[in-house]
Amino acid sequence: MQRMRAEEIAQSPEMKQVTYNGKPVYIQRVNENGTARIFPLDEPQREFDVQLTNLYEKV
């Protein structure tokens, strides 16, 4: 995923369909180093950083 799109999704009030390793996730924020802080929708307490290139948006 491109950085600009990830930032748009993170700032949007609407829920977008984003996946990481095939699992739906929520993007909390985009970091300066090309990663994003996310958590799986079914495990909101499990936050971690991933490379933006590993995030995919279902359109």
All heavy atoms as a GROMACS GRO file, in nm:
protein
  490
    1MET      N    1   0.084  -0.117   0.000
    1MET     CA    2   0.000   0.000   0.000
    1MET      C    3   0.090   0.124   0.000
    1MET      O    4   0.194   0.125   0.064
    1MET     CB    5  -0.089  -0.003   0.125
    1MET     CG    6  -0.176   0.118   0.140
    1MET     SD    7  -0.287   0.110   0.282
    1MET     CE    8  -0.396  -0.020   0.230
    2GLN      N    9   0.047   0.224  -0.070
    2GLN     CA   10   0.122   0.349  -0.075
    2GLN      C   11   0.100   0.428   0.054
    2GLN      O   12  -0.008   0.423   0.114
    2GLN     CB   13   0.081   0.431  -0.196
    2GLN     CG   14   0.119   0.368  -0.326
    2GLN     CD   15   0.081   0.456  -0.443
    2GLN    OE1   16   0.020   0.562  -0.427
    2GLN    NE2   17   0.118   0.414  -0.562
    3ARG      N   18   0.202   0.502   0.092
    3ARG     CA   19   0.198   0.578   0.217
    3ARG      C   20   0.079   0.676   0.223
    3ARG      O   21   0.009   0.683   0.324
    3ARG     CB   22   0.329   0.654   0.233
    3ARG     CG   23   0.334   0.738   0.357
    3ARG     CD   24   0.462   0.823   0.361
    3ARG     NE   25   0.461   0.900   0.482
    3ARG     CZ   26   0.511   0.857   0.598
    3ARG    NH1   27   0.567   0.740   0.605
    3ARG    NH2   28   0.504   0.932   0.705
    4MET      N   29   0.056   0.750   0.116
    4MET     CA   30  -0.053   0.849   0.115
    4MET      C   31  -0.189   0.782   0.138
    4MET      O   32  -0.271   0.833   0.212
    4MET     CB   33  -0.053   0.927  -0.016
    4MET     CG   34   0.063   1.022  -0.031
    4MET     SD   35   0.062   1.157   0.089
    4MET     CE   36  -0.079   1.249   0.032
    5ARG      N   37  -0.209   0.667   0.074
    5ARG     CA   38  -0.337   0.597   0.090
    5ARG      C   39  -0.352   0.545   0.233
    5ARG      O   40  -0.460   0.553   0.291
    5ARG     CB   41  -0.350   0.483  -0.011
    5ARG     CG   42  -0.481   0.411  -0.002
    5ARG     CD   43  -0.598   0.506  -0.027
    5ARG     NE   44  -0.725   0.437  -0.010
    5ARG     CZ   45  -0.836   0.493   0.036
    5ARG    NH1   46  -0.836   0.621   0.069
    5ARG    NH2   47  -0.946   0.423   0.049
    6ALA      N   48  -0.246   0.492   0.289
    6ALA     CA   49  -0.250   0.443   0.426
    6ALA      C   50  -0.283   0.557   0.523
    6ALA      O   51  -0.362   0.538   0.617
    6ALA     CB   52  -0.118   0.378   0.463
    7GLU      N   53  -0.227   0.674   0.500
    7GLU     CA   54  -0.257   0.790   0.585
    7GLU      C   55  -0.403   0.832   0.571
    7GLU      O   56  -0.469   0.865   0.669
    7GLU     CB   57  -0.164   0.906   0.552
    7GLU     CG   58  -0.022   0.883   0.598
    7GLU     CD   59   0.075   0.992   0.556
    7GLU    OE1   60   0.038   1.078   0.472
    7GLU    OE2   61   0.188   0.990   0.606
    8GLU      N   62  -0.455   0.830   0.447
    8GLU     CA   63  -0.596   0.863   0.425
    8GLU      C   64  -0.687   0.767   0.502
    8GLU      O   65  -0.784   0.809   0.565
    8GLU     CB   66  -0.631   0.856   0.276
    8GLU     CG   67  -0.573   0.967   0.193
    8GLU     CD   68  -0.596   0.945   0.043
    8GLU    OE1   69  -0.661   0.844   0.005
    8GLU    OE2   70  -0.548   1.028  -0.035
    9ILE      N   71  -0.656   0.639   0.495
    9ILE     CA   72  -0.736   0.537   0.563
    9ILE      C   73  -0.729   0.556   0.714
    9ILE      O   74  -0.831   0.550   0.784
    9ILE     CB   75  -0.691   0.396   0.523
    9ILE    CG1   76  -0.727   0.370   0.377
    9ILE    CG2   77  -0.753   0.290   0.614
    9ILE    CD1   78  -0.668   0.243   0.318
   10ALA      N   79  -0.609   0.581   0.767
   10ALA     CA   80  -0.592   0.599   0.911
   10ALA      C   81  -0.670   0.719   0.962
   10ALA      O   82  -0.721   0.717   1.074
   10ALA     CB   83  -0.444   0.612   0.945
   11GLN      N   84  -0.682   0.823   0.881
   11GLN     CA   85  -0.750   0.946   0.922
   11GLN      C   86  -0.899   0.946   0.890
   11GLN      O   87  -0.972   1.032   0.938
   11GLN     CB   88  -0.683   1.066   0.858
   11GLN     CG   89  -0.540   1.085   0.906
   11GLN     CD   90  -0.466   1.191   0.826
   11GLN    OE1   91  -0.522   1.260   0.743
   11GLN    NE2   92  -0.337   1.202   0.852
   12SER      N   93  -0.944   0.851   0.812
   12SER     CA   94  -1.084   0.847   0.770
   12SER      C   95  -1.176   0.801   0.883
   12SER      O   96  -1.143   0.706   0.955
   12SER     CB   97  -1.098   0.751   0.652
   12SER     OG   98  -1.235   0.736   0.618
   13PRO      N   99  -1.292   0.864   0.897
   13PRO     CA  100  -1.389   0.817   0.997
   13PRO      C  101  -1.460   0.689   0.952
   13PRO      O  102  -1.521   0.620   1.033
   13PRO     CB  103  -1.487   0.933   1.008
   13PRO     CG  104  -1.477   1.004   0.878
   13PRO     CD  105  -1.336   0.984   0.830
   14GLU      N  106  -1.450   0.657   0.824
   14GLU     CA  107  -1.513   0.536   0.771
   14GLU      C  108  -1.418   0.417   0.780
   14GLU      O  109  -1.298   0.431   0.759
   14GLU     CB  110  -1.551   0.556   0.624
   14GLU     CG  111  -1.655   0.662   0.601
   14GLU     CD  112  -1.684   0.682   0.454
   14GLU    OE1  113  -1.651   0.592   0.372
   14GLU    OE2  114  -1.737   0.788   0.419
   15MET      N  115  -1.473   0.302   0.810
   15MET     CA  116  -1.393   0.179   0.818
   15MET      C  117  -1.366   0.129   0.677
   15MET      O  118  -1.457   0.112   0.597
   15MET     CB  119  -1.471   0.074   0.897
   15MET     CG  120  -1.391  -0.047   0.928
   15MET     SD  121  -1.264  -0.004   1.044
   15MET     CE  122  -1.212  -0.164   1.091
   16LYS      N  123  -1.239   0.107   0.645
   16LYS     CA  124  -1.200   0.054   0.515
   16LYS      C  125  -1.157  -0.092   0.532
   16LYS      O  126  -1.113  -0.133   0.639
   16LYS     CB  127  -1.083   0.134   0.457
   16LYS     CG  128  -1.113   0.282   0.441
   16LYS     CD  129  -1.219   0.308   0.339
   16LYS     CE  130  -1.241   0.457   0.322
   16LYS     NZ  131  -1.352   0.489   0.237
   17GLN      N  132  -1.168  -0.169   0.426
   17GLN     CA  133  -1.130  -0.310   0.431
   17GLN      C  134  -0.983  -0.324   0.395
   17GLN      O  135  -0.946  -0.322   0.278
   17GLN     CB  136  -1.217  -0.393   0.337
   17GLN     CG  137  -1.361  -0.400   0.382
   17GLN     CD  138  -1.441  -0.494   0.293
   17GLN    OE1  139  -1.391  -0.556   0.202
   17GLN    NE2  140  -1.569  -0.504   0.322
   18VAL      N  141  -0.900  -0.336   0.499
   18VAL     CA  142  -0.756  -0.350   0.482
   18VAL      C  143  -0.715  -0.484   0.542
   18VAL      O  144  -0.765  -0.524   0.648
   18VAL     CB  145  -0.681  -0.236   0.552
   18VAL    CG1  146  -0.530  -0.254   0.540
   18VAL    CG2  147  -0.722  -0.102   0.494
   19THR      N  148  -0.624  -0.554   0.474
   19THR     CA  149  -0.579  -0.682   0.526
   19THR      C  150  -0.427  -0.686   0.539
   19THR      O  151  -0.355  -0.616   0.467
   19THR     CB  152  -0.622  -0.800   0.435
   19THR    OG1  153  -0.565  -0.781   0.304
   19THR    CG2  154  -0.772  -0.811   0.425
   20TYR      N  155  -0.382  -0.769   0.632
   20TYR     CA  156  -0.241  -0.800   0.652
   20TYR      C  157  -0.233  -0.951   0.667
   20TYR      O  158  -0.300  -1.008   0.753
   20TYR     CB  159  -0.187  -0.730   0.777
   20TYR     CG  160  -0.048  -0.774   0.816
   20TYR    CD1  161   0.062  -0.736   0.741
   20TYR    CD2  162  -0.028  -0.854   0.927
   20TYR    CE1  163   0.189  -0.778   0.774
   20TYR    CE2  164   0.100  -0.896   0.962
   20TYR     CZ  165   0.207  -0.858   0.886
   20TYR     OH  166   0.333  -0.899   0.919
   21ASN      N  167  -0.157  -1.016   0.582
   21ASN     CA  168  -0.149  -1.163   0.580
   21ASN      C  169  -0.288  -1.226   0.570
   21ASN      O  170  -0.317  -1.328   0.633
   21ASN     CB  171  -0.076  -1.216   0.703
   21ASN     CG  172   0.073  -1.194   0.696
   21ASN    OD1  173   0.128  -1.171   0.589
   21ASN    ND2  174   0.139  -1.202   0.808
   22GLY      N  175  -0.377  -1.161   0.493
   22GLY     CA  176  -0.509  -1.215   0.471
   22GLY      C  177  -0.610  -1.190   0.582
   22GLY      O  178  -0.726  -1.227   0.570
   23LYS      N  179  -0.568  -1.124   0.691
   23LYS     CA  180  -0.657  -1.097   0.803
   23LYS      C  181  -0.697  -0.950   0.803
   23LYS      O  182  -0.612  -0.863   0.779
   23LYS     CB  183  -0.589  -1.130   0.936
   23LYS     CG  184  -0.562  -1.277   0.956
   23LYS     CD  185  -0.509  -1.305   1.094
   23LYS     CE  186  -0.627  -1.298   1.190
   23LYS     NZ  187  -0.592  -1.341   1.326
   24PRO      N  188  -0.824  -0.920   0.831
   24PRO     CA  189  -0.868  -0.780   0.839
   24PRO      C  190  -0.799  -0.708   0.954
   24PRO      O  191  -0.790  -0.762   1.065
   24PRO     CB  192  -1.018  -0.789   0.863
   24PRO     CG  193  -1.055  -0.931   0.849
   24PRO     CD  194  -0.933  -1.013   0.854
   25VAL      N  195  -0.750  -0.586   0.926
   25VAL     CA  196  -0.681  -0.507   1.027
   25VAL      C  197  -0.730  -0.363   1.025
   25VAL      O  198  -0.793  -0.317   0.930
   25VAL     CB  199  -0.527  -0.509   1.006
   25VAL    CG1  200  -0.472  -0.649   1.022
   25VAL    CG2  201  -0.488  -0.450   0.872
   26TYR      N  202  -0.697  -0.293   1.133
   26TYR     CA  203  -0.725  -0.151   1.148
   26TYR      C  204  -0.592  -0.077   1.152
   26TYR      O  205  -0.503  -0.115   1.228
   26TYR     CB  206  -0.803  -0.126   1.277
   26TYR     CG  207  -0.837   0.018   1.301
   26TYR    CD1  208  -0.948   0.076   1.240
   26TYR    CD2  209  -0.760   0.097   1.385
   26TYR    CE1  210  -0.980   0.209   1.261
   26TYR    CE2  211  -0.791   0.230   1.406
   26TYR     CZ  212  -0.901   0.285   1.344
   26TYR     OH  213  -0.932   0.416   1.365
   27ILE      N  214  -0.579   0.028   1.071
   27ILE     CA  215  -0.457   0.109   1.071
   27ILE      C  216  -0.475   0.221   1.173
   27ILE      O  217  -0.562   0.306   1.158
   27ILE     CB  218  -0.429   0.170   0.932
   27ILE    CG1  219  -0.414   0.062   0.826
   27ILE    CG2  220  -0.302   0.258   0.938
   27ILE    CD1  221  -0.399   0.115   0.684
   28GLN      N  222  -0.391   0.220   1.276
   28GLN     CA  223  -0.397   0.325   1.378
   28GLN      C  224  -0.323   0.450   1.333
   28GLN      O  225  -0.371   0.560   1.352
   28GLN     CB  226  -0.336   0.275   1.509
   28GLN     CG  227  -0.421   0.172   1.576
   28GLN     CD  228  -0.364   0.136   1.710
   28GLN    OE1  229  -0.260   0.073   1.716
   28GLN    NE2  230  -0.431   0.179   1.814
   29ARG      N  231  -0.203   0.430   1.280
   29ARG     CA  232  -0.124   0.544   1.233
   29ARG      C  233  -0.017   0.496   1.136
   29ARG      O  234   0.018   0.378   1.134
   29ARG     CB  235  -0.060   0.618   1.349
   29ARG     CG  236   0.051   0.541   1.417
   29ARG     CD  237   0.120   0.622   1.527
   29ARG     NE  238   0.220   0.543   1.592
   29ARG     CZ  239   0.200   0.463   1.696
   29ARG    NH1  240   0.079   0.452   1.746
   29ARG    NH2  241   0.298   0.393   1.749
   30VAL      N  242   0.034   0.590   1.058
   30VAL     CA  243   0.143   0.563   0.965
   30VAL      C  244   0.268   0.628   1.024
   30VAL      O  245   0.266   0.744   1.063
   30VAL     CB  246   0.112   0.619   0.825
   30VAL    CG1  247   0.229   0.597   0.732
   30VAL    CG2  248  -0.015   0.555   0.770
   31ASN      N  249   0.374   0.551   1.032
   31ASN     CA  250   0.500   0.599   1.090
   31ASN      C  251   0.591   0.656   0.982
   31ASN      O  252   0.576   0.627   0.864
   31ASN     CB  253   0.571   0.482   1.161
   31ASN     CG  254   0.484   0.420   1.268
   31ASN    OD1  255   0.419   0.488   1.346
   31ASN    ND2  256   0.480   0.288   1.270
   32GLU      N  257   0.687   0.736   1.024
   32GLU     CA  258   0.781   0.802   0.932
   32GLU      C  259   0.870   0.702   0.857
   32GLU      O  260   0.922   0.733   0.752
   32GLU     CB  261   0.869   0.900   1.009
   32GLU     CG  262   0.795   1.020   1.063
   32GLU     CD  263   0.740   1.109   0.953
   32GLU    OE1  264   0.809   1.129   0.852
   32GLU    OE2  265   0.627   1.158   0.968
   33ASN      N  266   0.892   0.584   0.913
   33ASN     CA  267   0.988   0.488   0.856
   33ASN      C  268   0.926   0.390   0.756
   33ASN      O  269   0.984   0.287   0.727
   33ASN     CB  270   1.057   0.412   0.968
   33ASN     CG  271   0.962   0.328   1.051
   33ASN    OD1  272   0.841   0.331   1.029
   33ASN    ND2  273   1.014   0.254   1.146
   34GLY      N  274   0.807   0.421   0.704
   34GLY     CA  275   0.746   0.334   0.604
   34GLY      C  276   0.671   0.216   0.662
   34GLY      O  277   0.646   0.119   0.592
   35THR      N  278   0.636   0.227   0.790
   35THR     CA  279   0.557   0.123   0.855
   35THR      C  280   0.426   0.183   0.904
   35THR      O  281   0.408   0.306   0.905
   35THR     CB  282   0.631   0.060   0.975
   35THR    OG1  283   0.651   0.161   1.076
   35THR    CG2  284   0.765   0.001   0.933
   36ALA      N  285   0.336   0.097   0.945
   36ALA     CA  286   0.209   0.141   1.002
   36ALA      C  287   0.183   0.062   1.130
   36ALA      O  288   0.218  -0.055   1.140
   36ALA     CB  289   0.095   0.118   0.904
   37ARG      N  290   0.121   0.128   1.226
   37ARG     CA  291   0.079   0.063   1.351
   37ARG      C  292  -0.062   0.011   1.326
   37ARG      O  293  -0.151   0.086   1.290
   37ARG     CB  294   0.079   0.164   1.465
   37ARG     CG  295   0.048   0.103   1.598
   37ARG     CD  296   0.167   0.021   1.642
   37ARG     NE  297   0.156  -0.014   1.782
   37ARG     CZ  298   0.248  -0.078   1.847
   37ARG    NH1  299   0.359  -0.114   1.786
   37ARG    NH2  300   0.234  -0.109   1.972
   38ILE      N  301  -0.079  -0.120   1.341
   38ILE     CA  302  -0.208  -0.184   1.312
   38ILE      C  303  -0.248  -0.277   1.425
   38ILE      O  304  -0.168  -0.306   1.514
   38ILE     CB  305  -0.203  -0.265   1.180
   38ILE    CG1  306  -0.108  -0.385   1.195
   38ILE    CG2  307  -0.163  -0.178   1.062
   38ILE    CD1  308  -0.123  -0.488   1.085
   39PHE      N  309  -0.372  -0.324   1.418
   39PHE     CA  310  -0.414  -0.437   1.501
   39PHE      C  311  -0.520  -0.516   1.425
   39PHE      O  312  -0.597  -0.459   1.347
   39PHE     CB  313  -0.465  -0.393   1.639
   39PHE     CG  314  -0.587  -0.304   1.640
   39PHE    CD1  315  -0.715  -0.357   1.624
   39PHE    CD2  316  -0.574  -0.168   1.660
   39PHE    CE1  317  -0.826  -0.276   1.627
   39PHE    CE2  318  -0.686  -0.087   1.664
   39PHE     CZ  319  -0.812  -0.141   1.647
   40PRO      N  320  -0.521  -0.649   1.445
   40PRO     CA  321  -0.625  -0.731   1.382
   40PRO      C  322  -0.761  -0.694   1.440
   40PRO      O  323  -0.772  -0.668   1.560
   40PRO     CB  324  -0.586  -0.875   1.421
   40PRO     CG  325  -0.442  -0.867   1.461
   40PRO     CD  326  -0.423  -0.729   1.516
   41LEU      N  327  -0.863  -0.692   1.357
   41LEU     CA  328  -0.997  -0.654   1.404
   41LEU      C  329  -1.048  -0.749   1.512
   41LEU      O  330  -1.123  -0.708   1.601
   41LEU     CB  331  -1.096  -0.648   1.288
   41LEU     CG  332  -1.070  -0.539   1.184
   41LEU    CD1  333  -1.178  -0.541   1.078
   41LEU    CD2  334  -1.060  -0.403   1.248
   42ASP      N  335  -1.007  -0.875   1.506
   42ASP     CA  336  -1.054  -0.971   1.607
   42ASP      C  337  -0.963  -0.978   1.730
   42ASP      O  338  -0.990  -1.053   1.824
   42ASP     CB  339  -1.070  -1.110   1.546
   42ASP     CG  340  -0.941  -1.168   1.490
   42ASP    OD1  341  -0.839  -1.095   1.483
   42ASP    OD2  342  -0.940  -1.287   1.454
   43GLU      N  343  -0.855  -0.898   1.731
   43GLU     CA  344  -0.764  -0.892   1.846
   43GLU      C  345  -0.715  -0.748   1.867
   43GLU      O  346  -0.597  -0.718   1.851
   43GLU     CB  347  -0.642  -0.982   1.823
   43GLU     CG  348  -0.670  -1.129   1.814
   43GLU     CD  349  -0.542  -1.207   1.794
   43GLU    OE1  350  -0.470  -1.228   1.892
   43GLU    OE2  351  -0.515  -1.244   1.678
   44PRO      N  352  -0.804  -0.657   1.906
   44PRO     CA  353  -0.766  -0.516   1.916
   44PRO      C  354  -0.655  -0.486   2.018
   44PRO      O  355  -0.590  -0.383   2.009
   44PRO     CB  356  -0.895  -0.445   1.954
   44PRO     CG  357  -0.988  -0.551   1.997
   44PRO     CD  358  -0.943  -0.680   1.937
   45GLN      N  359  -0.631  -0.577   2.111
   45GLN     CA  360  -0.525  -0.555   2.209
   45GLN      C  361  -0.387  -0.590   2.154
   45GLN      O  362  -0.286  -0.559   2.216
   45GLN     CB  363  -0.553  -0.636   2.337
   45GLN     CG  364  -0.535  -0.785   2.325
   45GLN     CD  365  -0.647  -0.860   2.251
   45GLN    OE1  366  -0.746  -0.801   2.209
   45GLN    NE2  367  -0.631  -0.989   2.235
   46ARG      N  368  -0.381  -0.654   2.038
   46ARG     CA  369  -0.254  -0.697   1.978
   46ARG      C  370  -0.206  -0.598   1.872
   46ARG      O  371  -0.221  -0.620   1.752
   46ARG     CB  372  -0.271  -0.837   1.918
   46ARG     CG  373  -0.138  -0.907   1.899
   46ARG     CD  374  -0.156  -1.046   1.843
   46ARG     NE  375  -0.083  -1.049   1.717
   46ARG     CZ  376  -0.123  -1.108   1.607
   46ARG    NH1  377  -0.237  -1.172   1.603
   46ARG    NH2  378  -0.048  -1.106   1.499
   47GLU      N  379  -0.144  -0.491   1.914
   47GLU     CA  380  -0.093  -0.388   1.822
   47GLU      C  381   0.050  -0.420   1.782
   47GLU      O  382   0.128  -0.469   1.862
   47GLU     CB  383  -0.093  -0.252   1.891
   47GLU     CG  384  -0.228  -0.207   1.936
   47GLU     CD  385  -0.221  -0.076   2.013
   47GLU    OE1  386  -0.113  -0.012   2.014
   47GLU    OE2  387  -0.322  -0.039   2.071
   48PHE      N  388   0.082  -0.392   1.656
   48PHE     CA  389   0.220  -0.409   1.609
   48PHE      C  390   0.241  -0.328   1.483
   48PHE      O  391   0.146  -0.282   1.421
   48PHE     CB  392   0.254  -0.557   1.588
   48PHE     CG  393   0.158  -0.632   1.499
   48PHE    CD1  394   0.185  -0.649   1.364
   48PHE    CD2  395   0.041  -0.687   1.552
   48PHE    CE1  396   0.098  -0.719   1.282
   48PHE    CE2  397  -0.047  -0.757   1.470
   48PHE     CZ  398  -0.019  -0.773   1.336
   49ASP      N  399   0.369  -0.309   1.447
   49ASP     CA  400   0.406  -0.234   1.328
   49ASP      C  401   0.436  -0.329   1.213
   49ASP      O  402   0.495  -0.436   1.235
   49ASP     CB  403   0.530  -0.148   1.355
   49ASP     CG  404   0.503  -0.037   1.454
   49ASP    OD1  405   0.386   0.001   1.472
   49ASP    OD2  406   0.600   0.013   1.514
   50VAL      N  407   0.393  -0.290   1.093
   50VAL     CA  408   0.420  -0.368   0.972
   50VAL      C  409   0.463  -0.275   0.860
   50VAL      O  410   0.433  -0.156   0.862
   50VAL     CB  411   0.297  -0.450   0.926
   50VAL    CG1  412   0.256  -0.550   1.032
   50VAL    CG2  413   0.181  -0.359   0.890
   51GLN      N  414   0.533  -0.330   0.763
   51GLN     CA  415   0.570  -0.254   0.643
   51GLN      C  416   0.443  -0.220   0.565
   51GLN      O  417   0.352  -0.303   0.550
   51GLN     CB  418   0.664  -0.335   0.555
   51GLN     CG  419   0.801  -0.359   0.615
   51GLN     CD  420   0.879  -0.230   0.628
   51GLN    OE1  421   0.877  -0.144   0.539
   51GLN    NE2  422   0.946  -0.215   0.741
   52LEU      N  423   0.437  -0.100   0.512
   52LEU     CA  424   0.321  -0.059   0.433
   52LEU      C  425   0.301  -0.149   0.312
   52LEU      O  426   0.188  -0.173   0.270
   52LEU     CB  427   0.336   0.087   0.387
   52LEU     CG  428   0.324   0.192   0.497
   52LEU    CD1  429   0.361   0.329   0.441
   52LEU    CD2  430   0.186   0.193   0.557
   53THR      N  431   0.409  -0.201   0.258
   53THR     CA  432   0.400  -0.288   0.140
   53THR      C  433   0.328  -0.419   0.170
   53THR      O  434   0.291  -0.491   0.078
   53THR     CB  435   0.539  -0.317   0.083
   53THR    OG1  436   0.622  -0.371   0.186
   53THR    CG2  437   0.603  -0.190   0.027
   54ASN      N  438   0.308  -0.452   0.297
   54ASN     CA  439   0.239  -0.575   0.336
   54ASN      C  440   0.091  -0.554   0.366
   54ASN      O  441   0.022  -0.648   0.407
   54ASN     CB  442   0.308  -0.640   0.458
   54ASN     CG  443   0.446  -0.688   0.423
   54ASN    OD1  444   0.472  -0.735   0.313
   54ASN    ND2  445   0.538  -0.676   0.517
   55LEU      N  446   0.042  -0.433   0.346
   55LEU     CA  447  -0.100  -0.401   0.368
   55LEU      C  448  -0.171  -0.392   0.233
   55LEU      O  449  -0.117  -0.337   0.137
   55LEU     CB  450  -0.115  -0.269   0.442
   55LEU     CG  451  -0.062  -0.264   0.584
   55LEU    CD1  452  -0.073  -0.124   0.639
   55LEU    CD2  453  -0.134  -0.364   0.673
   56TYR      N  454  -0.291  -0.446   0.229
   56TYR     CA  455  -0.371  -0.446   0.106
   56TYR      C  456  -0.512  -0.399   0.134
   56TYR      O  457  -0.572  -0.440   0.233
   56TYR     CB  458  -0.375  -0.586   0.044
   56TYR     CG  459  -0.237  -0.636   0.008
   56TYR    CD1  460  -0.164  -0.712   0.098
   56TYR    CD2  461  -0.179  -0.601  -0.112
   56TYR    CE1  462  -0.036  -0.756   0.066
   56TYR    CE2  463  -0.051  -0.644  -0.145
   56TYR     CZ  464   0.019  -0.720  -0.055
   56TYR     OH  465   0.146  -0.761  -0.085
   57GLU      N  466  -0.563  -0.313   0.046
   57GLU     CA  467  -0.700  -0.262   0.060
   57GLU      C  468  -0.790  -0.338  -0.038
   57GLU      O  469  -0.759  -0.349  -0.157
   57GLU     CB  470  -0.705  -0.113   0.029
   57GLU     CG  471  -0.844  -0.055   0.041
   57GLU     CD  472  -0.850   0.093   0.010
   57GLU    OE1  473  -0.753   0.147  -0.048
   57GLU    OE2  474  -0.953   0.153   0.041
   58LYS      N  475  -0.902  -0.387   0.015
   58LYS     CA  476  -1.003  -0.448  -0.072
   58LYS      C  477  -1.094  -0.338  -0.120
   58LYS      O  478  -1.147  -0.261  -0.041
   58LYS     CB  479  -1.085  -0.552   0.005
   58LYS     CG  480  -1.009  -0.676   0.037
   58LYS     CD  481  -1.101  -0.778   0.098
   58LYS     CE  482  -1.029  -0.908   0.122
   58LYS     NZ  483  -1.122  -1.010   0.173
   59VAL      N  484  -1.110  -0.330  -0.252
   59VAL     CA  485  -1.196  -0.224  -0.309
   59VAL      C  486  -1.319  -0.283  -0.375
   59VAL      O  487  -1.326  -0.396  -0.405
   59VAL     CB  488  -1.121  -0.135  -0.410
   59VAL    CG1  489  -1.030  -0.041  -0.336
   59VAL    CG2  490  -1.045  -0.216  -0.510
   0.00000   0.00000   0.00000
